[in-house]
Amino acid sequence: MASDQELEGFLKGVERRAYKRSYYHVRNEESALDIVQDSMMKLAEHYGHKPVEELPMLFQRILTNSTLDWFRRQKTKNALFSNLSDFESQDEGGDFDILESLLLSTNPGQIESAQDHAQRTQVLHIIEAEIQGLPARQREAFLMRYWEELDVAETASAMGCSQGSVKTHCSRAVAALAKALKIRGICL
């Protein structure tokens, strides 16, 4: 059974990633914050008594369901996923570029030229657009497996499907991305 401190520590630890994931899907700061807050409240109210090891999967499932509920409510407004490039901040102080921060973390301390930065930014925009172009279930499986770093069983549980389906969705997503990037002349 999770103590209050363990539950609080878990929620603090997943807050930023959960917000980024929700914001990626709904493209609205207030809605993303509401989804995360509602998910955290549901976890604390209904599953706070569960062992701390079970909290990550329960939270992923709640967050997924809350996001799907948001889309169901927005269906009449023709809510659609939009381009990942919307994450970028308009001012220099912005700190939200998923792929860019991932790439920078692999080469700490390395200073890049303006040309390298521009090329990397262009490649990241292309990758973001290609990820956005994936079918919804492929995109969801791909992001959970490779962004959230969940294993196949955790992803299947969070998506409410079999492990075989997760593997199929991920395989198709990776193949589609590889093909699209190769066509664009990007070799990763």
TIRO-2110 file (N, C-alpha, C; in Angstrom, 1 decimal):
// TIRO-2110
0.8, -1.2, 0.0, N, 1, A
0.0, 0.0, 0.0, CA, 1, A
0.9, 1.2, 0.0, C, 1, A
0.6, 2.2, -0.9, N, 2, A
1.4, 3.4, -1.0, CA, 2, A
1.1, 4.4, 0.1, C, 2, A
2.1, 4.9, 0.7, N, 3, A
1.9, 5.9, 1.8, CA, 3, A
1.6, 7.2, 1.1, C, 3, A
1.2, 8.2, 1.9, N, 4, A
0.9, 9.5, 1.3, CA, 4, A
2.1, 10.1, 0.7, C, 4, A
3.3, 9.9, 1.3, N, 5, A
4.5, 10.5, 0.8, CA, 5, A
4.9, 9.8, -0.5, C, 5, A
4.7, 8.5, -0.6, N, 6, A
5.0, 7.8, -1.8, CA, 6, A
4.1, 8.2, -3.0, C, 6, A
2.8, 8.4, -2.6, N, 7, A
1.8, 8.8, -3.6, CA, 7, A
2.2, 10.2, -4.1, C, 7, A
2.5, 11.1, -3.2, N, 8, A
2.9, 12.5, -3.5, CA, 8, A
4.1, 12.5, -4.4, C, 8, A
5.1, 11.7, -4.0, N, 9, A
6.4, 11.6, -4.7, CA, 9, A
6.1, 11.1, -6.1, C, 9, A
5.3, 10.1, -6.3, N, 10, A
5.0, 9.5, -7.6, CA, 10, A
4.3, 10.6, -8.5, C, 10, A
3.3, 11.3, -7.9, N, 11, A
2.6, 12.3, -8.7, CA, 11, A
3.6, 13.4, -9.1, C, 11, A
4.4, 13.8, -8.2, N, 12, A
5.4, 14.9, -8.6, CA, 12, A
6.3, 14.4, -9.7, C, 12, A
6.7, 13.1, -9.6, N, 13, A
7.6, 12.6, -10.6, CA, 13, A
7.0, 12.5, -12.0, C, 13, A
5.7, 12.3, -12.1, N, 14, A
5.1, 12.1, -13.5, CA, 14, A
4.4, 13.3, -14.0, C, 14, A
4.3, 14.3, -13.2, N, 15, A
3.5, 15.5, -13.5, CA, 15, A
3.9, 16.1, -14.8, C, 15, A
5.2, 16.4, -15.0, N, 16, A
5.7, 17.1, -16.2, CA, 16, A
5.5, 16.3, -17.5, C, 16, A
5.9, 15.0, -17.4, N, 17, A
5.7, 14.1, -18.6, CA, 17, A
4.2, 13.9, -18.9, C, 17, A
3.4, 13.8, -17.9, N, 18, A
2.0, 13.6, -18.1, CA, 18, A
1.4, 14.9, -18.8, C, 18, A
1.9, 16.1, -18.4, N, 19, A
1.4, 17.3, -19.0, CA, 19, A
1.8, 17.4, -20.4, C, 19, A
3.1, 17.0, -20.7, N, 20, A
3.6, 17.1, -22.1, CA, 20, A
2.8, 16.1, -23.0, C, 20, A
2.6, 14.9, -22.5, N, 21, A
1.8, 14.0, -23.2, CA, 21, A
0.4, 14.5, -23.5, C, 21, A
-0.2, 15.0, -22.5, N, 22, A
-1.6, 15.5, -22.7, CA, 22, A
-1.6, 16.7, -23.6, C, 22, A
-0.7, 17.6, -23.5, N, 23, A
-0.6, 18.7, -24.3, CA, 23, A
-0.3, 18.3, -25.8, C, 23, A
0.5, 17.3, -26.0, N, 24, A
0.8, 16.8, -27.3, CA, 24, A
-0.5, 16.4, -28.0, C, 24, A
-1.4, 15.7, -27.2, N, 25, A
-2.6, 15.2, -27.8, CA, 25, A
-3.7, 16.3, -28.0, C, 25, A
-3.9, 17.1, -27.0, N, 26, A
-5.1, 18.0, -27.0, CA, 26, A
-4.7, 19.4, -27.5, C, 26, A
-3.4, 19.8, -27.5, N, 27, A
-3.0, 21.1, -28.1, CA, 27, A
-3.6, 22.3, -27.4, C, 27, A
-3.9, 22.2, -26.1, N, 28, A
-4.5, 23.3, -25.4, CA, 28, A
-4.0, 23.2, -23.9, C, 28, A
-3.3, 24.2, -23.5, N, 29, A
-2.7, 24.2, -22.2, CA, 29, A
-3.7, 23.9, -21.1, C, 29, A
-4.8, 24.7, -21.1, N, 30, A
-5.8, 24.5, -20.0, CA, 30, A
-6.4, 23.1, -20.0, C, 30, A
-6.7, 22.6, -21.2, N, 31, A
-7.3, 21.3, -21.3, CA, 31, A
-6.3, 20.2, -20.8, C, 31, A
-5.0, 20.4, -21.2, N, 32, A
-4.0, 19.4, -20.8, CA, 32, A
-3.8, 19.4, -19.3, C, 32, A
-3.8, 20.6, -18.7, N, 33, A
-3.7, 20.7, -17.2, CA, 33, A
-4.9, 20.1, -16.6, C, 33, A
-6.1, 20.3, -17.1, N, 34, A
-7.3, 19.7, -16.6, CA, 34, A
-7.2, 18.2, -16.6, C, 34, A
-6.8, 17.6, -17.8, N, 35, A
-6.7, 16.2, -17.9, CA, 35, A
-5.7, 15.6, -16.9, C, 35, A
-4.6, 16.2, -16.8, N, 36, A
-3.6, 15.7, -15.8, CA, 36, A
-4.1, 15.8, -14.4, C, 36, A
-4.7, 16.9, -14.1, N, 37, A
-5.2, 17.1, -12.7, CA, 37, A
-6.3, 16.1, -12.4, C, 37, A
-7.2, 15.9, -13.3, N, 38, A
-8.3, 14.9, -13.2, CA, 38, A
-7.7, 13.5, -13.0, C, 38, A
-6.7, 13.2, -13.8, N, 39, A
-6.1, 11.9, -13.7, CA, 39, A
-5.4, 11.7, -12.4, C, 39, A
-4.8, 12.7, -11.9, N, 40, A
-4.1, 12.6, -10.6, CA, 40, A
-5.1, 12.4, -9.5, C, 40, A
-6.2, 13.2, -9.6, N, 41, A
-7.3, 13.1, -8.6, CA, 41, A
-7.9, 11.7, -8.6, C, 41, A
-8.2, 11.2, -9.8, N, 42, A
-8.7, 9.8, -9.9, CA, 42, A
-7.8, 8.8, -9.3, C, 42, A
-6.5, 8.9, -9.6, N, 43, A
-5.5, 8.0, -9.0, CA, 43, A
-5.5, 8.0, -7.5, C, 43, A
-5.5, 9.2, -7.0, N, 44, A
-5.4, 9.4, -5.5, CA, 44, A
-6.7, 8.9, -4.8, C, 44, A
-7.8, 9.3, -5.4, N, 45, A
-9.1, 8.9, -4.8, CA, 45, A
-9.4, 7.4, -4.9, C, 45, A
-9.2, 6.8, -6.1, N, 46, A
-9.6, 5.5, -6.3, CA, 46, A
-8.5, 4.4, -6.1, C, 46, A
-7.3, 4.8, -6.3, N, 47, A
-6.2, 3.8, -6.3, CA, 47, A
-5.1, 4.2, -5.3, C, 47, A
-5.2, 5.1, -4.5, N, 48, A
-4.2, 5.5, -3.5, CA, 48, A
-3.8, 4.4, -2.6, C, 48, A
-4.7, 3.5, -2.4, N, 49, A
-4.5, 2.4, -1.5, CA, 49, A
-3.7, 1.2, -2.1, C, 49, A
-3.4, 1.3, -3.4, N, 50, A
-2.7, 0.3, -4.1, CA, 50, A
-1.2, 0.4, -3.8, C, 50, A
-0.5, -0.7, -4.0, N, 51, A
1.0, -0.7, -3.8, CA, 51, A
1.6, 0.3, -4.8, C, 51, A
2.7, 0.9, -4.4, N, 52, A
3.4, 1.9, -5.2, CA, 52, A
3.9, 1.4, -6.5, C, 52, A
4.2, 0.1, -6.6, N, 53, A
4.6, -0.5, -7.9, CA, 53, A
3.5, -0.5, -8.9, C, 53, A
2.3, -0.5, -8.5, N, 54, A
1.2, -0.5, -9.5, CA, 54, A
0.8, 0.9, -10.0, C, 54, A
1.2, 1.9, -9.3, N, 55, A
0.8, 3.3, -9.6, CA, 55, A
1.1, 3.7, -11.0, C, 55, A
2.3, 3.4, -11.6, N, 56, A
2.7, 3.9, -12.9, CA, 56, A
1.7, 3.4, -14.0, C, 56, A
1.4, 2.1, -13.9, N, 57, A
0.5, 1.6, -15.0, CA, 57, A
-1.0, 2.1, -14.8, C, 57, A
-1.4, 2.2, -13.5, N, 58, A
-2.7, 2.7, -13.2, CA, 58, A
-2.8, 4.1, -13.7, C, 58, A
-1.8, 4.9, -13.5, N, 59, A
-1.8, 6.3, -13.9, CA, 59, A
-1.8, 6.4, -15.4, C, 59, A
-1.0, 5.6, -16.1, N, 60, A
-1.0, 5.7, -17.6, CA, 60, A
-2.4, 5.4, -18.1, C, 60, A
-3.0, 4.4, -17.6, N, 61, A
-4.3, 4.0, -18.0, CA, 61, A
-5.4, 5.1, -17.8, C, 61, A
-5.3, 5.7, -16.6, N, 62, A
-6.2, 6.8, -16.3, CA, 62, A
-6.0, 8.0, -17.2, C, 62, A
-4.7, 8.3, -17.4, N, 63, A
-4.4, 9.4, -18.3, CA, 63, A
-4.9, 9.2, -19.7, C, 63, A
-4.7, 8.0, -20.2, N, 64, A
-5.2, 7.6, -21.5, CA, 64, A
-6.7, 7.8, -21.6, C, 64, A
-7.4, 7.2, -20.6, N, 65, A
-8.8, 7.3, -20.6, CA, 65, A
-9.3, 8.7, -20.5, C, 65, A
-8.7, 9.5, -19.7, N, 66, A
-9.1, 10.9, -19.5, CA, 66, A
-8.9, 11.7, -20.8, C, 66, A
-7.8, 11.4, -21.5, N, 67, A
-7.6, 12.0, -22.8, CA, 67, A
-8.6, 11.6, -23.8, C, 67, A
-8.9, 10.3, -23.9, N, 68, A
-10.0, 9.9, -24.8, CA, 68, A
-11.3, 10.5, -24.4, C, 68, A
-11.6, 10.6, -23.2, N, 69, A
-12.8, 11.3, -22.8, CA, 69, A
-12.9, 12.7, -23.2, C, 69, A
-11.8, 13.4, -23.2, N, 70, A
-11.7, 14.8, -23.6, CA, 70, A
-12.0, 14.8, -25.1, C, 70, A
-11.5, 13.9, -25.9, N, 71, A
-11.7, 13.9, -27.3, CA, 71, A
-13.2, 13.6, -27.6, C, 71, A
-13.7, 12.7, -26.8, N, 72, A
-15.2, 12.4, -27.0, CA, 72, A
-16.0, 13.6, -26.8, C, 72, A
-15.7, 14.4, -25.8, N, 73, A
-16.4, 15.6, -25.5, CA, 73, A
-16.2, 16.7, -26.6, C, 73, A
-15.0, 16.7, -27.2, N, 74, A
-14.7, 17.6, -28.2, CA, 74, A
-15.1, 17.2, -29.6, C, 74, A
-15.7, 16.0, -29.7, N, 75, A
-16.0, 15.5, -31.1, CA, 75, A
-16.9, 16.4, -31.9, C, 75, A
-17.8, 17.1, -31.2, N, 76, A
-18.7, 18.0, -32.0, CA, 76, A
-17.9, 19.3, -32.4, C, 76, A
-16.8, 19.5, -31.9, N, 77, A
-16.0, 20.7, -32.3, CA, 77, A
-14.9, 20.2, -33.3, C, 77, A
-15.0, 19.0, -33.8, N, 78, A
-14.0, 18.5, -34.8, CA, 78, A
-12.6, 18.6, -34.3, C, 78, A
-12.4, 18.1, -33.0, N, 79, A
-11.0, 18.1, -32.4, CA, 79, A
-10.1, 17.2, -33.2, C, 79, A
-9.0, 17.7, -33.7, N, 80, A
-8.0, 16.9, -34.4, CA, 80, A
-6.7, 17.1, -33.8, C, 80, A
-5.8, 16.1, -33.9, N, 81, A
-4.4, 16.2, -33.5, CA, 81, A
-3.8, 17.2, -34.5, C, 81, A
-3.0, 18.1, -34.0, N, 82, A
-2.3, 19.0, -34.9, CA, 82, A
-0.8, 18.8, -34.8, C, 82, A
0.0, 19.6, -35.5, N, 83, A
1.4, 19.4, -35.7, CA, 83, A
2.2, 19.6, -34.4, C, 83, A
3.1, 18.7, -34.2, N, 84, A
4.0, 18.7, -33.0, CA, 84, A
4.8, 20.0, -32.9, C, 84, A
5.0, 20.7, -34.1, N, 85, A
5.8, 21.9, -34.0, CA, 85, A
5.1, 23.0, -33.2, C, 85, A
3.8, 22.8, -32.9, N, 86, A
3.2, 23.8, -32.0, CA, 86, A
3.7, 23.8, -30.6, C, 86, A
4.5, 22.8, -30.3, N, 87, A
5.1, 22.8, -28.9, CA, 87, A
6.1, 23.9, -28.8, C, 87, A
6.7, 24.3, -29.8, N, 88, A
7.8, 25.3, -29.7, CA, 88, A
7.3, 26.6, -29.2, C, 88, A
8.0, 27.2, -28.3, N, 89, A
7.7, 28.4, -27.7, CA, 89, A
8.1, 29.5, -28.7, C, 89, A
7.3, 30.6, -28.7, N, 90, A
7.6, 31.8, -29.5, CA, 90, A
8.7, 32.6, -29.0, C, 90, A
9.0, 32.5, -27.7, N, 91, A
10.1, 33.3, -27.2, CA, 91, A
11.3, 32.4, -26.9, C, 91, A
12.5, 33.1, -26.7, N, 92, A
13.7, 32.3, -26.5, CA, 92, A
13.7, 31.5, -25.2, C, 92, A
12.9, 31.9, -24.2, N, 93, A
12.9, 31.3, -23.0, CA, 93, A
12.1, 30.0, -22.9, C, 93, A
11.4, 29.6, -24.0, N, 94, A
10.6, 28.4, -24.1, CA, 94, A
11.5, 27.2, -23.9, C, 94, A
10.9, 26.2, -23.2, N, 95, A
11.7, 25.0, -22.9, CA, 95, A
11.0, 23.7, -23.4, C, 95, A
10.1, 23.8, -24.4, N, 96, A
9.4, 22.6, -24.7, CA, 96, A
9.5, 22.2, -26.1, C, 96, A
10.5, 21.4, -26.4, N, 97, A
10.7, 20.8, -27.7, CA, 97, A
11.2, 19.4, -27.4, C, 97, A
10.3, 18.4, -27.5, N, 98, A
10.6, 17.1, -27.1, CA, 98, A
11.8, 16.5, -27.8, C, 98, A
11.8, 16.4, -29.1, N, 99, A
12.9, 15.8, -29.8, CA, 99, A
14.2, 16.6, -29.7, C, 99, A
14.1, 17.9, -29.7, N, 100, A
15.3, 18.7, -29.5, CA, 100, A
16.0, 18.5, -28.2, C, 100, A
15.2, 18.4, -27.1, N, 101, A
15.7, 18.2, -25.8, CA, 101, A
16.3, 16.8, -25.7, C, 101, A
15.7, 15.9, -26.4, N, 102, A
16.3, 14.5, -26.4, CA, 102, A
17.6, 14.5, -27.1, C, 102, A
17.7, 15.1, -28.2, N, 103, A
19.0, 15.1, -29.0, CA, 103, A
20.1, 15.9, -28.2, C, 103, A
19.7, 17.0, -27.6, N, 104, A
20.7, 17.8, -26.8, CA, 104, A
21.2, 17.0, -25.6, C, 104, A
20.4, 16.2, -25.0, N, 105, A
20.8, 15.4, -23.9, CA, 105, A
21.8, 14.3, -24.2, C, 105, A
21.9, 14.0, -25.5, N, 106, A
22.8, 12.9, -25.9, CA, 106, A
24.2, 13.5, -26.1, C, 106, A
24.3, 14.8, -26.3, N, 107, A
25.6, 15.5, -26.5, CA, 107, A
25.8, 16.7, -25.6, C, 107, A
25.8, 16.4, -24.3, N, 108, A
26.0, 17.5, -23.4, CA, 108, A
27.3, 18.3, -23.5, C, 108, A
27.3, 19.6, -23.4, N, 109, A
28.5, 20.3, -23.4, CA, 109, A
29.0, 20.6, -24.8, C, 109, A
28.3, 20.0, -25.8, N, 110, A
28.8, 20.3, -27.2, CA, 110, A
28.1, 21.5, -27.8, C, 110, A
28.8, 22.4, -28.3, N, 111, A
28.3, 23.6, -28.9, CA, 111, A
28.1, 23.4, -30.4, C, 111, A
26.9, 23.8, -30.9, N, 112, A
26.7, 23.6, -32.3, CA, 112, A
26.7, 24.9, -33.0, C, 112, A
27.0, 24.8, -34.3, N, 113, A
27.0, 26.0, -35.1, CA, 113, A
25.6, 26.4, -35.5, C, 113, A
25.4, 27.6, -36.0, N, 114, A
24.1, 28.1, -36.4, CA, 114, A
23.5, 27.2, -37.5, C, 114, A
24.4, 26.8, -38.4, N, 115, A
24.0, 26.0, -39.5, CA, 115, A
23.6, 24.6, -39.0, C, 115, A
24.3, 24.0, -38.1, N, 116, A
24.0, 22.7, -37.5, CA, 116, A
22.6, 22.8, -36.8, C, 116, A
22.5, 23.9, -36.1, N, 117, A
21.2, 24.1, -35.3, CA, 117, A
20.0, 24.2, -36.3, C, 117, A
20.2, 25.0, -37.4, N, 118, A
19.1, 25.1, -38.4, CA, 118, A
18.8, 23.8, -39.0, C, 118, A
19.8, 23.0, -39.4, N, 119, A
19.6, 21.7, -40.0, CA, 119, A
18.9, 20.8, -39.1, C, 119, A
19.4, 20.7, -37.8, N, 120, A
18.7, 19.9, -36.8, CA, 120, A
17.3, 20.3, -36.6, C, 120, A
17.0, 21.6, -36.5, N, 121, A
15.7, 22.0, -36.4, CA, 121, A
14.8, 21.6, -37.5, C, 121, A
15.3, 21.7, -38.8, N, 122, A
14.5, 21.3, -39.9, CA, 122, A
14.2, 19.8, -39.9, C, 122, A
15.2, 19.0, -39.5, N, 123, A
15.0, 17.5, -39.4, CA, 123, A
14.0, 17.2, -38.3, C, 123, A
14.1, 17.9, -37.2, N, 124, A
13.1, 17.7, -36.1, CA, 124, A
11.7, 18.0, -36.6, C, 124, A
11.5, 19.1, -37.3, N, 125, A
10.2, 19.4, -37.8, CA, 125, A
9.7, 18.3, -38.7, C, 125, A
10.5, 17.8, -39.6, N, 126, A
10.1, 16.7, -40.5, CA, 126, A
9.7, 15.5, -39.7, C, 126, A
10.6, 15.1, -38.7, N, 127, A
10.2, 14.0, -37.9, CA, 127, A
8.9, 14.2, -37.2, C, 127, A
8.7, 15.3, -36.6, N, 128, A
7.5, 15.6, -35.9, CA, 128, A
6.3, 15.5, -36.8, C, 128, A
6.4, 16.1, -38.0, N, 129, A
5.3, 16.0, -39.0, CA, 129, A
5.0, 14.5, -39.3, C, 129, A
6.1, 13.8, -39.5, N, 130, A
5.8, 12.3, -39.9, CA, 130, A
5.2, 11.6, -38.7, C, 130, A
5.6, 11.8, -37.5, N, 131, A
5.0, 11.2, -36.3, CA, 131, A
3.5, 11.6, -36.3, C, 131, A
3.3, 12.9, -36.5, N, 132, A
1.9, 13.4, -36.5, CA, 132, A
1.0, 12.7, -37.6, C, 132, A
1.6, 12.3, -38.7, N, 133, A
0.9, 11.7, -39.8, CA, 133, A
0.6, 10.2, -39.6, C, 133, A
1.1, 9.6, -38.5, N, 134, A
0.8, 8.2, -38.3, CA, 134, A
-0.6, 8.1, -37.8, C, 134, A
-1.2, 6.9, -38.1, N, 135, A
-2.6, 6.6, -37.6, CA, 135, A
-2.6, 6.7, -36.1, C, 135, A
-3.7, 7.1, -35.5, N, 136, A
-3.8, 7.4, -34.1, CA, 136, A
-3.2, 6.2, -33.2, C, 136, A
-3.6, 5.0, -33.4, N, 137, A
-3.2, 3.9, -32.6, CA, 137, A
-1.7, 3.6, -32.7, C, 137, A
-1.2, 3.8, -34.0, N, 138, A
0.3, 3.6, -34.2, CA, 138, A
1.0, 4.7, -33.4, C, 138, A
0.5, 5.9, -33.6, N, 139, A
1.2, 7.0, -32.9, CA, 139, A
1.2, 6.8, -31.4, C, 139, A
0.0, 6.4, -30.8, N, 140, A
-0.1, 6.2, -29.4, CA, 140, A
0.9, 5.1, -28.9, C, 140, A
0.9, 4.0, -29.6, N, 141, A
1.8, 2.9, -29.3, CA, 141, A
3.3, 3.3, -29.4, C, 141, A
3.6, 4.0, -30.5, N, 142, A
5.0, 4.5, -30.7, CA, 142, A
5.4, 5.4, -29.6, C, 142, A
4.6, 6.4, -29.2, N, 143, A
4.9, 7.4, -28.2, CA, 143, A
5.1, 6.7, -26.8, C, 143, A
4.2, 5.8, -26.5, N, 144, A
4.3, 5.1, -25.2, CA, 144, A
5.5, 4.3, -25.1, C, 144, A
5.8, 3.6, -26.2, N, 145, A
7.0, 2.7, -26.2, CA, 145, A
8.3, 3.4, -26.2, C, 145, A
8.4, 4.4, -27.1, N, 146, A
9.7, 5.1, -27.3, CA, 146, A
9.9, 6.4, -26.7, C, 146, A
8.8, 7.1, -26.3, N, 147, A
8.9, 8.4, -25.7, CA, 147, A
8.7, 8.1, -24.2, C, 147, A
7.6, 7.5, -23.8, N, 148, A
7.3, 7.2, -22.4, CA, 148, A
8.2, 6.1, -21.9, C, 148, A
8.8, 5.3, -22.8, N, 149, A
9.7, 4.2, -22.5, CA, 149, A
9.0, 3.1, -21.6, C, 149, A
7.7, 2.9, -22.0, N, 150, A
7.0, 1.8, -21.4, CA, 150, A
7.4, 0.5, -22.1, C, 150, A
7.3, -0.7, -21.4, N, 151, A
7.5, -1.9, -22.1, CA, 151, A
6.3, -2.3, -22.8, C, 151, A
6.3, -3.5, -23.5, N, 152, A
5.2, -3.9, -24.3, CA, 152, A
4.0, -4.2, -23.5, C, 152, A
4.2, -4.9, -22.3, N, 153, A
3.1, -5.2, -21.5, CA, 153, A
2.4, -4.0, -20.9, C, 153, A
3.2, -3.0, -20.5, N, 154, A
2.7, -1.8, -19.9, CA, 154, A
1.9, -1.0, -21.0, C, 154, A
2.5, -0.9, -22.2, N, 155, A
1.8, -0.2, -23.2, CA, 155, A
0.5, -0.9, -23.6, C, 155, A
0.5, -2.2, -23.7, N, 156, A
-0.8, -2.9, -24.0, CA, 156, A
-1.8, -2.7, -22.9, C, 156, A
-1.4, -2.7, -21.6, N, 157, A
-2.3, -2.4, -20.6, CA, 157, A
-2.9, -1.0, -20.6, C, 157, A
-2.0, 0.0, -20.9, N, 158, A
-2.4, 1.4, -21.0, CA, 158, A
-3.4, 1.6, -22.2, C, 158, A
-3.1, 0.9, -23.3, N, 159, A
-3.9, 1.1, -24.5, CA, 159, A
-5.2, 0.2, -24.5, C, 159, A
-5.2, -0.7, -23.6, N, 160, A
-6.4, -1.6, -23.6, CA, 160, A
-6.4, -2.6, -24.8, C, 160, A
-5.2, -3.1, -25.1, N, 161, A
-5.2, -4.1, -26.3, CA, 161, A
-4.1, -5.1, -25.9, C, 161, A
-3.9, -6.1, -26.8, N, 162, A
-3.0, -7.2, -26.6, CA, 162, A
-1.6, -6.7, -26.8, C, 162, A
-0.6, -7.5, -26.3, N, 163, A
0.8, -7.2, -26.5, CA, 163, A
1.1, -7.3, -28.0, C, 163, A
0.5, -8.3, -28.7, N, 164, A
0.7, -8.4, -30.1, CA, 164, A
0.3, -7.2, -30.9, C, 164, A
-0.8, -6.6, -30.5, N, 165, A
-1.3, -5.4, -31.2, CA, 165, A
-0.3, -4.3, -31.0, C, 165, A
0.2, -4.1, -29.8, N, 166, A
1.2, -3.1, -29.5, CA, 166, A
2.4, -3.3, -30.4, C, 166, A
2.9, -4.5, -30.5, N, 167, A
4.1, -4.8, -31.4, CA, 167, A
3.8, -4.5, -32.8, C, 167, A
2.6, -4.9, -33.3, N, 168, A
2.2, -4.6, -34.6, CA, 168, A
2.1, -3.1, -34.9, C, 168, A
1.5, -2.4, -34.0, N, 169, A
1.4, -0.9, -34.1, CA, 169, A
2.8, -0.3, -34.2, C, 169, A
3.6, -0.7, -33.3, N, 170, A
5.0, -0.1, -33.2, CA, 170, A
5.8, -0.5, -34.5, C, 170, A
5.7, -1.7, -34.9, N, 171, A
6.4, -2.1, -36.1, CA, 171, A
6.0, -1.3, -37.3, C, 171, A
4.7, -1.2, -37.4, N, 172, A
4.2, -0.4, -38.6, CA, 172, A
4.5, 1.1, -38.5, C, 172, A
4.5, 1.6, -37.3, N, 173, A
4.9, 3.0, -37.1, CA, 173, A
6.4, 3.2, -37.4, C, 173, A
7.2, 2.4, -36.9, N, 174, A
8.7, 2.5, -37.2, CA, 174, A
8.9, 2.3, -38.7, C, 174, A
8.3, 1.4, -39.4, N, 175, A
8.4, 1.2, -40.8, CA, 175, A
8.0, 2.4, -41.6, C, 175, A
6.8, 2.9, -41.2, N, 176, A
6.3, 4.1, -41.9, CA, 176, A
7.2, 5.3, -41.7, C, 176, A
7.7, 5.5, -40.5, N, 177, A
8.6, 6.6, -40.3, CA, 177, A
9.9, 6.4, -41.0, C, 177, A
10.5, 5.2, -41.0, N, 178, A
11.7, 5.0, -41.7, CA, 178, A
11.5, 5.2, -43.2, C, 178, A
10.4, 4.8, -43.8, N, 179, A
10.2, 4.9, -45.2, CA, 179, A
10.0, 6.4, -45.5, C, 179, A
9.2, 7.1, -44.7, N, 180, A
9.0, 8.6, -45.0, CA, 180, A
10.2, 9.4, -44.9, C, 180, A
11.1, 9.1, -43.9, N, 181, A
12.3, 9.8, -43.7, CA, 181, A
13.3, 9.5, -44.8, C, 181, A
13.3, 8.3, -45.2, N, 182, A
14.3, 7.9, -46.3, CA, 182, A
13.9, 8.6, -47.6, C, 182, A
12.6, 8.7, -47.8, N, 183, A
12.1, 9.5, -49.0, CA, 183, A
12.6, 10.9, -48.9, C, 183, A
12.6, 11.5, -47.7, N, 184, A
13.0, 12.9, -47.5, CA, 184, A
14.5, 13.0, -47.5, C, 184, A
15.2, 11.9, -47.6, N, 185, A
16.7, 12.0, -47.6, CA, 185, A
17.3, 12.0, -46.2, C, 185, A
16.5, 11.6, -45.2, N, 186, A
17.0, 11.7, -43.8, CA, 186, A
17.4, 10.2, -43.4, C, 186, A
18.6, 10.0, -43.1, N, 187, A
19.0, 8.7, -42.6, CA, 187, A
19.4, 8.8, -41.2, C, 187, A
18.7, 8.0, -40.3, N, 188, A
19.0, 8.0, -38.9, CA, 188, A
19.7, 6.8, -38.5, C, 188, A
END
